[in-house]
Each structure stands twice: as structure tokens, then as C-alpha cells.
Amino acid sequence: MTTTTTATTTASTHAAAVHADDAAERRARASIAFGRRRGYYRVLFESGPVDAAEFAVLAGIPESSAGTWLAEQLAAGILRAVLAPDGRHDELLLPGEYVPILLGDDGESELDGARRLLQEHRDALPHVLRSPPTFADAARAARPL
């Protein structure tokens, strides 16, 4: 393999990785917008840690749809897995510091604690929450290239 071939291969590999990262971010942003439109973050905020079956009941959707959306959120770093009280399985938790971003913040007193958490942990936000998409941005991002 020549230096030129190696450089071309490296550049192609890097370009493919960047494209994959961009596609993953577009999917994550579209999933976030989907959850915001349907009130899923409100459900998570009000319920605390849930598994897919419980979330499905609370959100009024099929368990398969709940599992898919929750898995997308976990993969994007939006939700955290925590051990359920029974100690036998994980449940998913919406971290408090993400609440003002995902629910929208209109100054409600119920979000005071979440606002403080956001200020303390702003540097640790997942990339997709650093500049959250508007619904129109997410719709554009969901379209194939």
C-alpha cells in the first residue's frame, strides 16, 4: 500500500465516520422532537424511573413503540439506566438537569430545582441537548440526505 493509498483510505474512513455521526445526531434530534410533540418527557418527568411496559401504559402507546423510543433516548444519552427497586432489572430515568430543555421552560415553579441542576451540570449535557432543535429543524433532519 502506498502513502497516497493509505492517506486516501484514512480520509475515506474519517468521512464515513463523520457522516455516521451526523446521521446519528439527526436521528437523535428527530427522536427528541417526536418525544416533545407527544409529551413523552412530561410523562417521564412525572413518573420517575420506568421500564418500557410501564412507560407504554403511561404514554398510551404500544410497548414495542415505547421500547423503541426509550432505546433511542438511551443511545442519545438523554435517559439513564438505573437499577429498579426490585434489584432485578433496569429502569430508565430522565435526569433532572435535562428537564428544562426537554419540557420547555416557561418559568414554572415546578422546574426550579431542575433549573438549578441544569446550571450546575451544563458542561455535562449530551451533545444533542447543547443546542436543542426546534420542531422544524428536527423535521428537516429526519429527511434522508
BELVEN-V78996 format. One record per residue. N is the residue number from 1. RES is the residue in three letters. NEAR is the number of other C-alpha atoms within 12 Angstrom. Layout:
[[N RES NEAR] [N RES NEAR]]
//
This chain:
[[1 MET 8] [2 THR 8] [3 THR 9] [4 THR 10] [5 THR 11] [6 THR 12] [7 ALA 13] [8 THR 14] [9 THR 15] [10 THR 14] [11 ALA 14] [12 SER 14] [13 THR 14] [14 HIS 14] [15 ALA 14] [16 ALA 14] [17 ALA 14] [18 VAL 14] [19 HIS 15] [20 ALA 15] [21 ASP 17] [22 ASP 20] [23 ALA 19] [24 ALA 24] [25 GLU 30] [26 ARG 29] [27 ARG 29] [28 ALA 34] [29 ARG 39] [30 ALA 32] [31 SER 38] [32 ILE 42] [33 ALA 34] [34 PHE 28] [35 GLY 29] [36 ARG 29] [37 ARG 21] [38 ARG 21] [39 GLY 22] [40 TYR 33] [41 TYR 39] [42 ARG 28] [43 VAL 28] [44 LEU 38] [45 PHE 29] [46 GLU 22] [47 SER 21] [48 GLY 25] [49 PRO 30] [50 VAL 34] [51 ASP 36] [52 ALA 30] [53 ALA 22] [54 GLU 24] [55 PHE 34] [56 ALA 24] [57 VAL 21] [58 LEU 25] [59 ALA 28] [60 GLY 18] [61 ILE 20] [62 PRO 17] [63 GLU 20] [64 SER 18] [65 SER 21] [66 ALA 30] [67 GLY 24] [68 THR 21] [69 TRP 35] [70 LEU 39] [71 ALA 26] [72 GLU 27] [73 GLN 38] [74 LEU 27] [75 ALA 23] [76 ALA 26] [77 GLY 28] [78 ILE 37] [79 LEU 35] [80 ARG 28] [81 ALA 24] [82 VAL 21] [83 LEU 16] [84 ALA 17] [85 PRO 12] [86 ASP 9] [87 GLY 9] [88 ARG 10] [89 HIS 15] [90 ASP 19] [91 GLU 29] [92 LEU 35] [93 LEU 33] [94 LEU 34] [95 PRO 33] [96 GLY 34] [97 GLU 31] [98 TYR 41] [99 VAL 37] [100 PRO 32] [101 ILE 35] [102 LEU 43] [103 LEU 32] [104 GLY 22] [105 ASP 19] [106 ASP 14] [107 GLY 14] [108 GLU 14] [109 SER 12] [110 GLU 18] [111 LEU 25] [112 ASP 18] [113 GLY 19] [114 ALA 28] [115 ARG 27] [116 ARG 18] [117 LEU 21] [118 LEU 26] [119 GLN 19] [120 GLU 15] [121 HIS 17] [122 ARG 21] [123 ASP 14] [124 ALA 18] [125 LEU 25] [126 PRO 27] [127 HIS 22] [128 VAL 31] [129 LEU 29] [130 ARG 20] [131 SER 16] [132 PRO 29] [133 PRO 29] [134 THR 22] [135 PHE 21] [136 ALA 16] [137 ASP 20] [138 ALA 27] [139 ALA 21] [140 ARG 17] [141 ALA 25] [142 ALA 24] [143 ARG 14] [144 PRO 13] [145 LEU 10]]
//
